[in-house]
Amino acid sequence: MTRRQIVWTAGLLFALLAMSRPPATARDPAVVDLKHILADFRGVHGLSMQFICEKKLAVLKQPFVSGGTIAMMQPDRVRFTTNWPYRSCFILRGDRVYMRTENNRRWHAGKASSQQVVRRVMRQFAGWSLGHAGDISRAYDVLESNGPVAVAPPPNKPRARSAALWKEFPKQLRLFTLIPKSRTVHQALGSIRLGFLPGRHQLRLIIMHFGHGNESSYWMGRIRVNPQFSSDKFSPKGRP
């Protein structure tokens, strides 16, 4: 298995978030606060942002760092592009997911199983960012930080865009920790942490803790609300 395949396999574990949803038990104040934050995003029709991702895997001696862009548009369109150290792209359009890497000559739709996994991952992230919280308390126990807390900045890579994001990233965020209630899910994914910019309620940080000490962190910046997307932004055309 290549490094890229290892990294992609770890990323697919995020799909386990949507597998099991036991009944809710109580209305926790942290759940109410999180839903209130996400409700502020309901008037957003589209988002674009840059990201830096750091994956710490037990099979790798050093963290694997990548960067790219994310574009989302209501009701169900997402474009997730990795620009470095390699190029790849996933596009969600309704019930279809299209994929292409720098080694492919054309776009292709995922197989039934992988397509479902990718679609769930992209929809979960886009849903939170666009204000669709759903009934979070059915799937997670939610813990909230006591006010804004200090967070680590993204890796400062020698690239113009990543360096700019590193300089601009906030020093403090309001953090929510989501712990899966399903025992099966929890064995693979210990927790997911969401970091929001205080006051403006932008989702700026996602940290996923997996088993065996594996961890994936996404820092988001350069966020644009309701940008004007090109007509083919969410179409499988051109290079990834």
C-alpha positions as CSV (number, residue, x, y, z in Angstrom):
1,M,0.0,0.0,0.0
2,T,1.4,3.4,-1.0
3,R,1.6,6.4,1.3
4,R,-1.3,8.0,-0.7
5,Q,-3.5,4.9,-0.3
6,I,-2.7,4.8,3.5
7,V,-3.7,8.5,3.9
8,W,-6.9,8.0,1.8
9,T,-7.8,4.9,3.8
10,A,-7.5,6.8,7.1
11,G,-9.7,9.6,5.7
12,L,-12.5,7.1,4.7
13,L,-12.9,6.3,8.4
14,F,-14.6,9.6,8.8
15,A,-17.6,8.0,7.0
16,L,-18.3,6.0,10.2
17,L,-19.8,9.1,11.6
18,A,-23.0,8.5,9.8
19,M,-23.5,4.8,10.4
20,S,-25.3,4.5,13.8
21,R,-27.7,6.9,15.4
22,P,-29.1,5.7,18.7
23,P,-32.1,7.6,20.2
24,A,-31.4,10.8,22.1
25,T,-31.2,10.7,25.9
26,A,-31.3,14.4,27.0
27,R,-30.9,18.0,25.8
28,D,-27.4,18.8,26.8
29,P,-26.5,22.6,27.0
30,A,-23.5,21.9,24.8
31,V,-25.7,20.4,22.1
32,V,-28.0,23.5,22.2
33,D,-25.0,25.8,21.9
34,L,-23.6,23.9,18.9
35,K,-27.0,23.9,17.1
36,H,-27.3,27.6,17.8
37,I,-24.0,28.3,16.2
38,L,-24.7,26.2,13.1
39,A,-28.2,27.8,12.8
40,D,-26.4,31.1,12.0
41,F,-25.1,29.5,8.8
42,R,-28.6,28.7,7.4
43,G,-28.7,31.9,5.3
44,V,-25.4,31.0,3.6
45,H,-25.9,29.8,0.0
46,G,-22.2,29.0,-0.7
47,L,-18.8,28.9,0.8
48,S,-15.2,28.7,-0.5
49,M,-12.1,28.3,1.6
50,Q,-8.5,27.0,1.7
51,F,-7.3,24.3,4.0
52,I,-4.2,22.7,5.4
53,C,-4.5,19.1,6.5
54,E,-2.0,17.2,8.8
55,K,-2.4,13.4,9.2
56,K,-0.5,11.7,12.0
57,L,-0.5,8.0,11.3
58,A,1.2,5.2,13.2
59,V,2.6,3.8,9.9
60,L,4.3,7.1,9.0
61,K,7.4,8.4,10.7
62,Q,6.5,12.0,10.0
63,P,3.1,13.7,9.7
64,F,1.7,13.9,6.2
65,V,0.7,17.5,5.3
66,S,-1.4,18.5,2.3
67,G,-3.3,21.6,1.3
68,G,-6.1,22.7,-1.1
69,T,-9.5,24.3,-1.5
70,I,-13.1,23.5,-0.6
71,A,-16.2,24.9,-2.3
72,M,-19.7,24.3,-1.2
73,M,-23.1,25.4,-2.6
74,Q,-26.6,24.7,-1.5
75,P,-28.3,22.3,-1.5
76,D,-25.9,19.5,-2.1
77,R,-22.8,20.5,-4.1
78,V,-19.2,20.2,-2.9
79,R,-15.8,20.4,-4.5
80,F,-12.9,19.2,-2.4
81,T,-9.5,19.8,-4.2
82,T,-6.1,18.8,-2.9
83,N,-3.4,21.0,-4.6
84,W,-0.2,19.8,-3.0
85,P,1.9,17.7,-2.6
86,Y,-0.3,16.0,-5.3
87,R,-3.5,16.9,-7.1
88,S,-6.8,15.2,-6.7
89,C,-10.5,16.3,-6.6
90,F,-13.8,15.0,-5.4
91,I,-17.0,16.6,-6.6
92,L,-20.4,15.9,-5.1
93,R,-23.5,16.6,-7.2
94,G,-26.7,15.3,-5.7
95,D,-26.3,11.5,-5.5
96,R,-23.2,11.4,-7.6
97,V,-19.5,11.6,-6.6
98,Y,-16.9,12.2,-9.3
99,M,-13.2,11.7,-8.7
100,R,-10.0,12.5,-10.5
101,T,-6.3,12.5,-9.5
102,E,-3.3,13.8,-11.3
103,N,-2.6,10.3,-12.6
104,N,-6.0,9.9,-14.2
105,R,-6.8,11.1,-17.8
106,R,-10.5,11.5,-17.1
107,W,-13.1,11.9,-14.4
108,H,-14.9,8.8,-13.1
109,A,-17.7,8.0,-10.7
110,G,-16.8,6.0,-7.7
111,K,-17.9,2.4,-7.3
112,A,-21.1,1.9,-5.3
113,S,-19.5,1.3,-1.9
114,S,-16.7,3.9,-2.2
115,Q,-19.2,6.4,-3.7
116,Q,-21.5,6.1,-0.7
117,V,-18.6,6.6,1.7
118,V,-17.2,9.7,0.0
119,R,-20.7,11.1,-0.3
120,R,-21.4,10.7,3.4
121,V,-18.1,12.4,4.3
122,M,-18.6,15.3,2.1
123,R,-22.3,15.8,3.1
124,Q,-21.4,15.7,6.8
125,F,-18.8,18.4,6.5
126,A,-20.8,20.6,4.1
127,G,-23.9,20.2,6.2
128,W,-22.2,21.5,9.3
129,S,-20.6,24.4,7.4
130,L,-23.9,25.4,5.8
131,G,-26.0,25.2,8.9
132,H,-27.6,21.8,8.8
133,A,-26.9,20.3,12.3
134,G,-29.6,17.6,12.3
135,D,-30.2,15.9,15.6
136,I,-26.5,15.8,16.8
137,S,-27.5,14.4,20.2
138,R,-28.7,11.1,18.6
139,A,-25.2,10.3,17.3
140,Y,-22.8,12.1,19.7
141,D,-22.2,13.1,23.2
142,V,-21.1,16.7,23.0
143,L,-18.6,18.5,25.3
144,E,-18.0,22.3,25.1
145,S,-14.9,24.3,26.1
146,N,-15.3,26.9,28.8
147,G,-15.1,29.9,26.5
148,P,-12.4,30.4,23.8
149,V,-9.3,28.3,24.3
150,A,-5.8,28.4,22.7
151,V,-5.3,26.2,19.7
152,A,-2.2,25.1,17.7
153,P,-1.8,26.8,14.3
154,P,-1.5,24.9,11.1
155,P,1.9,23.6,9.9
156,N,3.9,26.4,8.5
157,K,4.9,25.0,5.1
158,P,7.1,27.0,2.7
159,R,4.2,27.7,0.3
160,A,2.7,31.1,-0.3
161,R,-0.9,30.2,0.5
162,S,-0.1,27.9,3.4
163,A,2.2,30.5,4.9
164,A,-0.6,33.2,4.7
165,L,-3.1,30.9,6.3
166,W,-0.6,30.1,9.1
167,K,-0.1,33.8,9.8
168,E,-3.8,34.6,9.8
169,F,-5.1,31.6,11.8
170,P,-6.8,32.7,15.1
171,K,-5.0,31.9,18.3
172,Q,-8.2,31.0,20.2
173,L,-11.3,29.1,19.1
174,R,-14.5,27.9,20.8
175,L,-14.2,24.1,20.8
176,F,-16.8,21.4,20.8
177,T,-15.8,17.7,21.2
178,L,-18.2,15.1,19.6
179,I,-17.9,11.6,20.9
180,P,-19.8,8.9,19.0
181,K,-22.4,7.1,21.0
182,S,-22.2,3.9,18.9
183,R,-19.6,1.5,20.4
184,T,-18.7,0.2,17.0
185,V,-18.1,3.7,15.6
186,H,-16.2,4.8,18.8
187,Q,-13.8,1.9,18.4
188,A,-12.6,3.3,15.1
189,L,-13.2,7.0,15.8
190,G,-12.6,8.2,19.3
191,S,-13.8,11.8,18.9
192,I,-14.1,14.7,16.5
193,R,-13.4,18.3,17.6
194,L,-14.9,21.3,15.9
195,G,-13.3,24.8,16.4
196,F,-15.4,27.9,15.7
197,L,-14.2,31.5,15.5
198,P,-15.8,33.3,18.6
199,G,-18.4,35.9,17.6
200,R,-18.4,35.2,13.9
201,H,-19.1,31.4,14.3
202,Q,-17.0,30.3,11.4
203,L,-15.9,26.7,11.4
204,R,-12.1,26.9,11.3
205,L,-10.7,23.7,12.7
206,I,-11.7,20.0,12.6
207,I,-9.6,17.4,14.5
208,M,-10.5,13.6,14.2
209,H,-8.9,11.2,16.7
210,F,-8.8,7.6,15.4
211,G,-7.6,4.4,17.1
212,H,-3.9,3.6,17.6
213,G,-3.0,7.3,18.0
214,N,-3.9,8.2,14.4
215,E,-5.1,11.8,14.0
216,S,-6.3,14.0,11.2
217,S,-6.5,17.8,11.5
218,Y,-7.9,20.4,9.1
219,W,-7.3,24.1,9.4
220,M,-9.5,26.3,7.3
221,G,-8.9,29.9,6.3
222,R,-9.4,32.5,3.5
223,I,-13.2,31.9,3.9
224,R,-15.5,33.6,1.4
225,V,-19.3,33.6,2.0
226,N,-21.7,33.4,-1.0
227,P,-19.0,33.8,-3.7
228,Q,-19.8,33.9,-7.4
229,F,-18.9,30.4,-8.7
230,S,-18.3,29.7,-12.3
231,S,-21.0,27.7,-14.1
232,D,-18.8,24.5,-14.3
233,K,-17.4,24.8,-10.7
234,F,-19.2,21.6,-9.7
235,S,-18.9,19.8,-13.0
236,P,-16.3,17.0,-13.7
237,K,-14.4,19.0,-16.3
238,G,-10.8,19.9,-16.8
239,R,-7.9,19.0,-14.5
240,P,-8.4,18.1,-10.9
